Amino acid sequence: MNTNIKISTNKEINGLKVAFATNDMQNIDAHFGSCQKFAVYDVSKDDNQMSGIIHTKEEKDKDGDKTANIINALKGIDIVYFLDIGPIAAAKVINNKIFPIKYKEVVSIEQEVNKLSSMLGSNPPPFIKKIVSAKGM
């Protein structure tokens, strides 16, 4: 497969900020709550690039909630992909204006970035249109 994903050169892309829960930096292969890193990509209809890695802490906050640290680390992310998530954590993600996408099996990050980019260039589903509209894209 020919890749169109580049590592960031600090060039801002006017697109979506997307995080992928990953253990191997190539696949969406981690549960939201136990994920120790998220690969972050800037995705637009014309350009895609990896823009960073978010490392999460496993420590719990003062209320005994470890998802709060993960959600705080994901501030500024538009969409987050993962293998699984608990219902309370999913509600917290949504309440922080991050759209969650859950997969039942391991999927290639590159495949999903290319799919999302293609959707942005055509007729995206309503949830993506809402995000795009809110960002003024």
C-alpha positions as CSV (number, residue, x, y, z in Angstrom):
1,M,0.0,0.0,0.0
2,N,1.3,3.4,-0.9
3,T,1.2,5.7,2.1
4,N,0.3,9.4,2.1
5,I,1.1,9.9,5.8
6,K,4.0,12.0,6.7
7,I,5.6,12.8,10.1
8,S,4.9,16.4,11.0
9,T,7.3,19.1,10.0
10,N,5.4,21.5,12.3
11,K,3.2,22.5,9.3
12,E,-0.4,23.0,10.5
13,I,-3.0,21.2,8.5
14,N,-6.5,22.8,8.4
15,G,-8.2,19.5,9.3
16,L,-9.2,17.2,12.0
17,K,-7.0,16.2,15.0
18,V,-7.4,12.5,15.4
19,A,-6.0,10.1,18.0
20,F,-5.6,6.4,17.7
21,A,-5.2,4.1,20.8
22,T,-2.1,2.0,19.9
23,N,0.5,-0.3,21.4
24,D,2.5,-0.7,18.2
25,M,2.1,2.7,16.5
26,Q,0.7,1.0,13.4
27,N,-2.6,-0.3,14.4
28,I,-5.7,0.6,16.5
29,D,-5.0,-2.1,19.0
30,A,-5.6,-0.8,22.5
31,H,-8.5,-0.3,24.9
32,F,-9.2,3.3,25.8
33,G,-8.7,2.9,29.5
34,S,-5.6,0.9,29.4
35,C,-3.9,2.6,26.5
36,Q,-0.5,4.1,27.3
37,K,-0.1,6.0,24.1
38,F,-2.2,7.6,21.3
39,A,-0.8,8.3,17.9
40,V,-2.1,11.8,16.8
41,Y,-2.7,12.7,13.2
42,D,-3.8,15.8,11.4
43,V,-6.2,14.7,8.7
44,S,-7.7,16.8,5.9
45,K,-9.1,15.9,2.5
46,D,-5.8,17.0,0.9
47,D,-3.1,16.1,3.4
48,N,-2.4,13.8,6.3
49,Q,0.4,13.7,8.7
50,M,1.3,12.2,12.1
51,S,1.7,15.2,14.4
52,G,2.6,13.6,17.7
53,I,2.3,10.9,20.4
54,I,0.2,11.4,23.5
55,H,1.6,9.3,26.4
56,T,-1.0,8.7,29.1
57,K,-0.6,8.2,32.8
58,E,-2.1,5.2,34.6
59,E,-2.5,7.0,37.9
60,K,-5.9,7.8,39.2
61,D,-7.2,11.3,40.0
62,K,-8.4,12.4,43.4
63,D,-11.7,10.6,42.8
64,G,-10.1,7.3,41.8
65,D,-10.7,7.8,38.1
66,K,-7.9,7.1,35.7
67,T,-9.9,8.1,32.6
68,A,-9.8,11.7,33.6
69,N,-6.0,11.8,33.0
70,I,-6.5,10.3,29.6
71,I,-9.3,12.7,28.6
72,N,-7.2,15.6,29.8
73,A,-4.3,14.4,27.7
74,L,-6.7,14.3,24.7
75,K,-7.8,17.9,24.9
76,G,-7.9,19.4,21.4
77,I,-8.6,16.0,19.7
78,D,-11.7,15.8,17.5
79,I,-12.0,12.0,17.1
80,V,-10.5,9.2,19.1
81,Y,-10.3,5.6,17.8
82,F,-9.8,2.5,20.1
83,L,-10.7,-1.2,20.5
84,D,-13.1,-0.8,23.4
85,I,-14.3,1.6,26.1
86,G,-16.5,1.4,29.1
87,P,-19.8,3.3,29.1
88,I,-18.8,5.8,31.8
89,A,-15.6,6.6,30.0
90,A,-17.4,6.9,26.7
91,A,-19.8,9.4,28.2
92,K,-16.9,11.5,29.6
93,V,-15.2,11.4,26.1
94,I,-18.4,12.7,24.5
95,N,-18.9,15.3,27.2
96,N,-15.5,16.7,26.4
97,K,-16.5,17.1,22.7
98,I,-14.3,14.3,21.5
99,F,-16.1,11.8,19.1
100,P,-15.3,8.2,20.1
101,I,-15.0,5.4,17.4
102,K,-14.9,1.9,18.7
103,Y,-13.6,-1.1,16.7
104,K,-14.2,-4.8,17.5
105,E,-10.9,-5.9,15.9
106,V,-7.4,-4.5,15.2
107,V,-7.4,-2.1,12.3
108,S,-4.5,-0.3,10.6
109,I,-4.1,3.4,11.5
110,E,-3.0,4.1,8.0
111,Q,-6.1,2.5,6.6
112,E,-8.4,4.6,8.8
113,V,-6.5,7.9,8.2
114,N,-6.9,7.3,4.4
115,K,-10.6,6.4,4.8
116,L,-11.2,9.5,6.9
117,S,-9.3,11.7,4.5
118,S,-11.4,10.3,1.6
119,M,-14.6,10.9,3.5
120,L,-13.6,14.6,4.1
121,G,-13.2,15.0,0.3
122,S,-16.6,13.5,-0.5
123,N,-19.8,13.4,1.4
124,P,-18.9,12.7,5.1
125,P,-21.4,11.3,7.5
126,P,-23.3,13.7,9.7
127,F,-21.0,13.4,12.8
128,I,-18.0,14.4,10.7
129,K,-19.9,17.3,9.1
130,K,-20.8,18.5,12.6
131,I,-17.1,18.5,13.6
132,V,-16.0,20.2,10.4
133,S,-18.6,22.8,10.8
134,A,-17.7,23.5,14.4
135,K,-14.0,23.9,13.4
136,G,-15.0,26.3,10.5
137,M,-13.3,24.1,7.9
